[in-house]
Amino acid sequence: MSVLLAQDVDVTTDLGVYLPLVAMFVLALAFAIFSALLGPLVGPSRYNRAKFEAYECGIEPSPQPIVGGGRVPVAYYLTAMLFILFDIEMVFLYPFAVSADALGLFGLVEIFLFIATVGFAYAYVWRRGGLDWN
């Protein structure tokens, strides 16, 4: 059994492997900050009434109630967000399906716990009326 001593480990070569990754993160951060700071300086600053109005799917909002409609109710957005949330959670099932044999019993228990958690969340939202359109 060998023991690693401090002189046996070369830290510079081990950390050198991560240098391109760190450089990419620094470059992405610099670009994000540069874009956020430069946008208001270079972009047009003509404000009019239309820019301050609410935007709803290309329909021009009006103060008069529209027959058979009007503004989109908040329930529509909540249902859309719930659909996206549960859809993304279900995407996590694909890696399990691909590597189910390699994970064995541990993977089976973990995926059962994951499905149970998603099921409880779904039942909670359903019981609270989050999926009702009325």
C-alpha positions in Angstrom: 0.0 0.0 0.0 1.6 3.3 -1.1 1.0 6.6 0.6 0.8 9.8 -1.5 3.2 12.4 -0.2 2.9 16.1 -1.0 5.9 15.9 -3.3 4.3 13.1 -5.4 1.3 15.3 -6.5 1.9 17.9 -9.2 -0.8 20.5 -8.7 0.1 22.6 -11.7 -0.6 19.8 -14.2 -3.8 18.8 -12.5 -5.2 22.3 -12.5 -3.9 23.0 -16.0 -6.6 20.6 -17.4 -9.3 23.0 -16.1 -7.7 26.1 -17.6 -9.8 26.1 -20.8 -13.0 25.7 -18.8 -12.1 28.6 -16.5 -11.2 30.7 -19.5 -14.5 29.9 -21.1 -16.4 30.9 -18.0 -14.5 34.2 -17.7 -15.1 35.0 -21.3 -18.8 34.3 -21.0 -19.0 36.5 -17.9 -17.1 39.3 -19.5 -19.4 39.1 -22.6 -22.5 39.2 -20.5 -21.3 42.2 -18.5 -20.1 44.0 -21.6 -23.5 43.4 -23.4 -25.5 44.5 -20.4 -23.5 47.7 -20.0 -23.3 48.5 -23.6 -26.9 47.9 -24.6 -28.5 51.0 -23.0 -25.6 53.2 -24.3 -25.8 52.1 -27.9 -29.5 51.2 -28.2 -32.3 53.7 -29.2 -33.9 55.5 -26.3 -37.1 56.7 -27.9 -39.9 56.0 -25.5 -43.5 56.3 -26.6 -46.9 55.1 -25.2 -46.8 51.8 -27.0 -43.6 50.7 -25.2 -45.3 51.2 -21.8 -48.4 49.2 -22.7 -48.9 45.6 -21.8 -48.0 43.2 -24.6 -50.3 40.2 -25.0 -49.5 37.9 -27.9 -49.6 40.7 -30.5 -53.1 41.8 -29.7 -53.3 45.5 -29.1 -54.7 46.0 -25.6 -57.6 48.3 -25.3 -59.4 49.8 -22.3 -62.7 48.6 -23.6 -63.7 45.0 -22.8 -63.6 42.9 -25.9 -66.6 40.7 -26.6 -65.8 37.1 -25.9 -62.4 37.8 -24.5 -60.1 40.5 -23.4 -57.0 40.1 -21.3 -55.6 36.6 -20.9 -56.4 35.3 -17.4 -53.6 34.5 -15.0 -54.7 30.8 -14.9 -53.5 30.4 -18.5 -50.0 31.4 -17.5 -50.0 29.2 -14.4 -51.2 26.2 -16.4 -48.5 26.8 -19.0 -45.8 27.1 -16.3 -47.1 23.9 -14.6 -47.0 22.1 -18.0 -43.4 23.2 -18.5 -42.4 22.2 -15.0 -43.9 18.7 -15.2 -42.5 18.3 -18.8 -39.0 19.1 -17.7 -39.3 16.8 -14.7 -40.3 14.0 -17.1 -37.2 14.7 -19.2 -35.2 13.4 -16.3 -36.7 10.0 -16.9 -34.8 9.6 -20.2 -31.3 9.1 -18.7 -32.8 6.5 -16.4 -34.4 4.6 -19.3 -31.1 4.5 -21.1 -29.0 3.3 -18.2 -31.5 1.3 -16.2 -29.5 -1.9 -16.3 -26.3 -0.2 -15.1 -28.0 1.5 -12.2 -29.4 -1.7 -10.7 -31.5 -1.7 -7.5 -30.2 1.7 -6.4 -31.3 3.3 -9.6 -34.7 1.6 -9.4 -35.3 2.9 -5.8 -34.1 6.4 -6.8 -36.4 6.6 -9.9 -39.3 5.3 -7.8 -38.7 8.1 -5.3 -38.5 10.7 -8.1 -41.8 9.5 -9.7 -43.4 9.5 -6.2 -42.3 13.1 -5.6 -43.5 14.2 -9.0 -46.8 12.4 -8.3 -47.3 14.1 -5.0 -46.6 17.5 -6.6 -49.1 16.7 -9.4 -51.7 15.6 -6.9 -51.2 18.8 -4.8 -51.6 21.1 -7.8 -54.6 19.1 -9.0 -56.2 19.3 -5.6 -55.6 23.0 -5.2 -57.3 23.6 -8.6 -54.2 24.6 -10.5 -55.3 22.6 -13.5 -58.9 23.9 -13.7 -59.8 26.3 -16.4 -62.9 27.7 -14.7 
